[in-house]
Every structure is written in C-alpha cells, then in structure tokens.
Amino acid sequence: MARTIVVALDQLARPQPGGVATYVRGLLGGLAEVAPDDRLVGLVPRGGVSIPPARPRPVPLDVRVLTRLWARWPIGVPRDADVVHGPSLAGPFGGGRRGAVHSVAVHDLLWRDAPEATTRNGAAFHEARLARLRRAEDVRVLCSSPGLQSRLVAEGITAERIHSIRLGVDESTPEAPSEDVRAVLAAHGVTGPFTFYAGTREPRKNLERLVAGHAAARRDVPELGPLVIAGPAGWGDVDLGDAVVVGQVERAVLLGLYRASAVVAYVPLAEGWGLPPVEALARGTRVVASSTTPSVEANPTVIRVDPRDVTSIAAGLVAALRDDDDPVARDRRRASVGDLSWRQCALDHLVAWR
C-alpha cells in the first residue's frame, strides 16, 4: 500500500549543507527508484529549496527558528504522513497520522569527538537533541556506523530502536569530460598529476597535517603533484600552506577530479561516516584515509593512516602512489564499494520503517 513519506529538507537551507545534504538528495532519489508508488514530501523552510522527486511543503519559518521549535512540535508535518523522517538531530520528532512511523538519522557525535570544531552553543544544541531522542522511545534511530551504534546504546538508546543504514555513491550524475576537468585545474596552475582532497575546509578535517604530510611525501615522490582542495569553507581557520584551493565545483567536475587524481587523501580527526573516500573508490582511484573514517575502516583497498601523525600521513601517500593503478586494480576498488548505492540506502530505510 502506498504511503506518504515526509523528509525534512532543512539541511539544504543551512550555510554549509555538508554530507547530510548529500544524504538527503541520495535518499530521495533512491526512494523514488525503489518505492515509486509512495508519495515523497519535503519540508522546506523559508528561504530553502526543494529537490525532486519530493513534493515541496513550504514551512513559513526561518531554518534556525524551525529547528528550535522542532524540539517540541512537528511544525509543517502534514497530518496524513505515514512516515516522518528527520535526516539529522534537528528533527522533527513527531507528527503525521495516528500510528505514523517516526525516525531520526544520527550520523556522529562529533561535537564530543572534535570539540574544537564546534561552538559552545552548537555542542549544547546537540547534547539537548540527543537527550530528546533518548526520551522519545517511539522514534527509530537510523545509523550508518556500527561503532556509533554501540555508543548510542551506551547513551541509553535501546538496541531495538537502532537500525543500520548504508550511505551511497552518486550514480546519476555523469563525470565532466576530461577536457573540462583539465581546464578547471589549469585555471589554478595545475597541469600534471595531483593529490586531491574533497570536503569542507575546517579544523576537524585535519587539513594542516595533510598539507604537512603531503609536502614531506612529495619531496621523496614528486609524482604526487600538488595538493588540490575542493569544497566550501567551514567553521574555523585553517592554514592551507601551498595547497591549491579550487573551492566549490559542480558535481560533474568533482567526480572528474576524483577520477583524474593520482591519490585521494581524506584524513579527518573525527568523522561520522565519510563520503569522499567512497566516491573516490567508486571512480577506481587510490585512497588514503584516516583510521577514524568509518566508511572505509574495513576496506582492504584503502591505505589507512594515523590522522595525528604527519609521518604516517606522508608514508600513506607514498604507499598509495606505489599501489597498482591498472584496470584490474581500479576495478577492484570500484567493487569494494559496490554495495554502497543510494538505491540500497533507500531499501535500508524501508526496512527500518516497516
């Protein structure tokens, strides 16, 4: 029987949408594919945007006001909703018809794991919302990291409430042509091999150690090329040294940069899941990732490093570059993330919403 599934789109209205916005876009696309008869509705704050295939339901409140109010009231949630899903701890936590399924995705406890990367108010907000979720025993908790699941149980959320989900790789956007990717790089003075980082530029992402580790590795292995950084500026100051910053790029260009890079490096101090290394592997590219990146913690094709040790990062970059990069090796990397699709992500959600 067809259902009305409501998903909050508040993250798309925030200054740095980040990985949660990618998750929302991927989830909606996956749901449209695997549950075409269900009606998808997106809650859109004032000034926010709607994304297909969700039908927009405008909520005439600023995202900051709406987020505060969702702690108590399911403002904007239609009364005929069968499923109400909050993609983050912002909520909402209720609403819809009698007997509706309510769920909230919890991606991390980063305000604890990397307190230097958030404000005091931000940490207080997340602690309060986690406490709200702990008390809301009728709300199902969706989580992509096994390690995080055990931590949530220790926080007092019963294991029966927690459901595993997998995040996915964008399969709908084609890569930009090679000449377009080369043009973006050439505009920033890069004409040969390069090492690549994609993500927000903020202290938690550990870019200063990555810059130092890359410089040390490049002295021994110049084939690593310059370090190219793509993504928006986040909260906090970061010294990027001589790295080449291309800023935010179109999605198609980003995928092309993943494919064209010699190595993709992603070494955050703390991470909820970590989409960039998975997206790079899906392009067959060699990856160096920190031991704190859950998405690739068991992936045998990834070189894992200690994010707090510059020497470890440098050695990892050298080891990755020396790894095979022939068609067989690239296919092996693609296969290692073959089960991480937005279609599978949507199926995981449907299981959790039964």
PyMOL commands that set and color helices and strands:
alter all, ss='L'
color gray80, all
select helices_A, chain A and resi 10-13+18-34+63-69+110-113+115-117+120-135+146-154+159-161+178-186+203-205+207-220+222-224+251-260+275-282+294-296+310-322+327-336+342-352
alter helices_A, ss='H'
color red, helices_A
select strands_A, chain A and resi 4-8+39-45+55-59+83-86+101-105+139-143+162-164+195-198+227-230+244-247+263-266+287-290+303-305
alter strands_A, ss='S'
color yellow, strands_A
deselect
rebuild
show_as cartoon
